[in-house]
Amino acid sequence: MLAVLLVGAFMPTLDFFIVNVAVPSITEDLHASSGETELVVAVYAIVYASLLVLGGRLGDHWGRERTFVVGLALFTATSAMCGFAPDVWWLICGRALQGGASVVLFPQVLALIRIHYPPAERPRVMRVYGLATGSAMALGQLLGGLLISLDWLGLSWRWAFLVNLPVGAVTLVLAPLLLPATGRRAGRLSFDRTGVVLFAGAMVLLVLPLTVGRSAGWPGWTLLMLAGAAAALPGFWLWERRTESLGRDPLLPPGLLRVRALRTGLLTVASFYASLSSFLYVLALLLQNGQGLTPLQAGLVSSPLALGFCVASMSSAYLTNRWGTRPLKAAMGVQIAGYAGQFLLLPDGAAAVNIPALAALLAVNGVCTGVVMAPLLGLVLDKVDSARAGAASGLLATTQQVAGAVGLSVIGIVFHGAGRNTALAPARIADGYRHGLLYLVLTSAATLAGLFLLTRVRDATRPAGAPDGDARRVSSRN
């Protein structure tokens, strides 16, 4: 059963990151603008973030096992739609639908683990789950590069999506046989429909103009959409407050944000994830468009990042249990130094980068990310009472996805705008990458500041008798 569930967690995570290494090939093959290819990456996260809570409710209503199978079937079908896309807007629509399929599939994995594994076994299962999702993130570059370079049947970047078809087909056969049936909830499916519509609309109004506005020359409709987002987001929040005051179940419960540790933690997670996905995007552009590497060579250069992440993530629980938040702060400090060190590898006016030295710095980046990721999520949820843990987890997951999508849009503006390049000309890539590094240094510094503030907030509310400062244990939930 666990193997089937891990496939359901691995595939949606992999598909968010594997597309980064395929961006140059997609741009060339489909004659896409840089804004359109950014949207290929970002729209997946937008849909996922907007509908995540709905996915969990579908599992409650239909039964977790049934919903898992439906979600897996939809994810496999939409992967085929992406893989055979005839143009970039077909691909963007396919990615949006694929994000919707992930909403149906992914939330059932943790729910089924919680239902069918006793408390004594859950720590072991969650470690394996965390390794699977973390590996999907870290290995996306390498696996994508390998599949694209092999170029079976001349399908190039399409294999980044088509690889899901055989895996999905086999898992669809096994899932009904291995997953125990779960009960379904009688009655009408209940969720905050208006909140979902308002939030999804606000995300589209915000992210779409940020991604395509620059390459389109910022026409009037992009400015109108940004103005609409500025109005829609407060409107969504007022609706959520009204829904909560009436005793109903809002999409993002405003009352949760009265927990200061959660509020501070969400801002810290937002800055962390805003840099995570955007770094992999600009790295793929630097290596392939800027340095002329093949997708496989680019994947191999970035493989130390994946290796460092996997090794560090397996030891992160030990580090935080022994030294509290100190390893997280140290890792973020080292990561800032690593980004700054890349400036030395690519000084102003230079077009070529020292590949072995870059690979070494990527290994450092992977270790730092692995040390921080899981414990940070545990820190955020640490002060939330068990009765609201589910809602807080949904709010945390939504923050992760929205931050990733918005971060990708912003770094696209920084990268392409600073390089004065929308066609990804090789001579301009290095300049854009240097400006992207500045963005990454700033977001990482914000994460480090958030960790210091979060530690102070936790210590201010620690129970009587708890050890002082960073010596307190930090859970490392995935």
Secondary structure, 3 states (H helix, E strand, C coil): CHHHHHHHHHHHHHHHHHHHHHHHHHHHHHCCCHHHHHHHHHHHHHHHHHHHHHHHHHHHHHCHHHHHHHHHHHHHHHHHHHHCCCCHHHHHHHHHHHHHHHHHHHHHHHHHHHHHCCCCCHHHHHHHHHHHHHHHHHHHHHHHHHHHHHCHHHCHHHHHHHCHHHHHHHHHHHHHHHCCCCCCCCCCCCCCHHHHHHHHHHHHHHHHHHHHHHHHCCCHHHHHHHHHHHHHHHHHHHHHHHHHHCCCCCCCCHHHHHCHHHHHHHHHHHHHHHHHHHHHHHHHHHHHHHCCCCHHHHHHHHHHHHHHHHHHHHHHHHHHHHHCCHHHHHHHHHHHHHHHHHHHHCCCCCCCCCHHHHHHHHHHHHHHHHHHHHHHHHHHHCCCCHHHHHHHHHHHHHHHHHHHHHHHHHHHHHHHHHCCCCCCCHHHHHHHHHHHHHHHHHHHHHHHHHHHHHHHHHHHCCCCCCCCHHHCCCCCCC
